[in-house]
């Protein structure tokens, strides 16, 4: 078997449609020699249907990242399909409607807590649930949206992403001794299910397509997926706690 990820065993979360970054990650990973196990929650039949569009059949495991029971049983469920993991992809985020679209000042704590639990704390939870399956050289890779700035309409999801970026650095610190890396990919805006749920998201789209130095496609998730694959591979053995921007260079510009 050849390819960048030849022989690697990956757990990929967040595949909902074939437009998602996670789907591109799973597809490219298989094409580059990896075995892939998917997780889904809520719409499991949808994930199973989308999984059939991959180059090879991929098993789907139900996983609610806020459920202690699901997390505790994850390793055993994964072992039904592969004998270990070399990489985990965290592509999970959710915020109640009150937390987005300009509702920053009014969103109640209960909704904010949900956003932080699902979008931020789950990064650590997922990594720890998968840890019994991982060996030195393994990698955890998550997806963020540049949280160094306050964006229009992104509101508490922006705060959650800032927490995710910090959590990745702390995970890098605490898992480094075990030889496991933690890195994030900061993608530009893409027309995914998550993006469509944010009122006013078109503001991002116009800015990126007009200003990104390399240009930016709102429908091509492959560049972000390629960065994930690189971080999951053996080509970044001494890189951890990093955020790789895949946004056409937009983050490097001033206002």
N, C-alpha and C positions, 0 to 999 in steps of 0.2 A: 504494500500500500504506500502510495506517495502523496505528497502535499504538505503544506505548512503545518497541518495538525495531524499528521499521520499517526494513528494509534491512540490519539487523545480521546478521552471520554468526557463529554460535556453535559451539564444540566443547564437548560435554557428556559427561563421564565418569560412570560409576557407576550407569547404569540397569540394574537387575537384575530388578525387578518393578515393577508399576504403583503399588506402595505407597511406592517410594523417593522421596526428595526430588528426585533427579535427574530422574525421570520427570515430576514436576510442573513442574520447571524447563523441561524440553524442551517439554512440552505448552503451558504458558502462553507460552513464548517464541514458539512457532509462532503461537499465537492473537494475539500482539501484533506480528506482522510479521517475525519473524526466520527465517532459514534455519538449520537445525540439523543438525550432524553428530554422531553418537554414537560412543563407543568402548566396547569390551567386552573381557573376557579370560577365558579358561577355559570359560565357558558362552556362547559366541558365538551359538549357535543360539537360546538362551533370550532373549538381548538382541534378536536380530533378530525374534523372535516378539513380544516386548513392544513393539518399535518400531512394529509394525503397528497398535498401539492409539492411536498419536498421530494428531492431526488430519490430518497429511500424512505420506507416506512419508519416512523419514529414513535415510540411509546409515549403516552400522555398520562401523567400522574396528577391527581387532584391535590392542590396545595393552596390553602388559605394561610397567608403569611402572618395573620394575626391570631391564628389558632395554635395554642401550645400543643394540642394533640397532633395536629397535622405536622408541625415541625418536629416533634419527638419521633414520629413514625417515618419521616422522610428518608432517612438513610436505609431503612429496611425496604421501603418501596423502591428506591433506586436500585438496590442490590438485586431485585428481581429481574433487572434488565442489563446491568453492567456490574463488574466486580469492584469498581472504585470510580473516583472522579479526578480528573486533571484540571477541570475548570468549571466555574459557575458564572452564569450571566444573569445579573439582576436587572430586569427591565419592567419594574413594577412601580406604579404611581397612581394615586387617586386622591382627590379632594372633593368634598361635598360642594354643591353649587354655590353655597354661601361664601366659600373661601376664594372664589374666582370672580373675574369680571368686574372688579371695582369694589368688591365687598369687604376689603381689608379691615376697615374700621368697625364693621358691624358683625363680622363672623363670630359666632359663639364658640367658647372654648371646646365644647363637645365636638363640634365639626373640625376645628383646628386640630384637636387631639387625634381624630380619625386620620386626617391628612398626614400628620407626623408619624403615626403608627404605621400606616401602610407604605408611605413613601420614603421614610427615613430610617426608623428603627428596624424595619424589615431587612435592611441591608445587612445589619449585624446578625439578625435572627437567622436569615437564610444561610449566611456564611457558617454560623455555628452549627446549624442543622446538618450541613454538608460536611463539616470538618472531619467526622469519623471516617469518611470515605477518601480523604485527601492526603497526599504525601508531599514531601518537600518538592518544590518546583511547580506546585499548583498555583492557580490564579483565580481571583474573584474580580469580575469586571462589571461595573454598573454604568448606567446612563444618566447624564445630568443635562441641565440647560443653564449655561453660565450664570452662577448665582452671586457673582461679584457686583452685580448691578440690580437696581429695582426696575422691573419691566412693567409696562402698561398691562393691566388686566390679569397678570400672573399671580399677584398677591401672595396668599399663604402657601401656594405651591412653590413660589420662589423661596420662601423661608424654609420649606421642607427640603428643597434642593440644596440650600446652603448647609442645612444640617447633614444631608447626605454627603456632601463634599467633605465636611469635617469628619463624619463617621468613617469615611474611607481612609482618611489619614490616620485615625486612631486604630482602625483595623489593621492597616499596614504596620503600625507600631507593635501591636499586640500579637500579630500572627507572623511577623518577620522572623522571629526565633524558630518558627516551625518551617521556615522556607517557603511560606505562602505569600504571594503578592496581592495587593489590592489597588486597583486603578479604575479611573472613570473616563468615559468618553463624553465630551460636551458637544452634542450635535446641534447644528442649526435647526430652524423650524422645519418640520415635515408634516404633511397632511395625513397624520395618523388618527386613529380613533380618539386618542388622548387629546390631540390638538383640536379636533373638531368639537370637543366638549367645552372648550374655553371660549366664552363670549368675547368677541373683539379680536380673535387671534389673527385676523387678516392684517392687523397692524404690523405684526412680526413679518409676515410674508412680504409685504411691500418693501419694508426697510431692507430686508436681506437681499432680495432680488435686485434692488437698485444699488446697494452699497458694497456688498461682499467683493473684495478684490478679485477673487477667482470666479465670481459668479456663484449662483446657488440654485439647485433644483429642489423644489418643494415636494417632489414625488419620488426622488431617488434615495432610498435608504442604504444603498450599497456602500457608499464611502464611509459612513459611520460603522457599518457592519465590518468592513475591512479593518478598521482601526481596532475594533473589539477582537477580531481574530489575531491581529498582530500581538496584542497584549496578552492573549491567551496562549500564544505560542512560546517557543523557547528562545525567541529572538530578543526578548526583553528580560533577561534573567536577573538583572540588577536594578530594575525599575519598579518602584512601588510608591504609593501615596501620590501618584501623578494624576493630572487631568489633561487629557489630550483633546485639543479643540479640533473638531471636524465641522467647520462652519463657513468654509470659503474664505476665512481670514477676517470675518466681520469683527471678532472680539479684539483685534489688534488696532482698530480704528478709534479715533476720538469722536466726540459728538459733532 
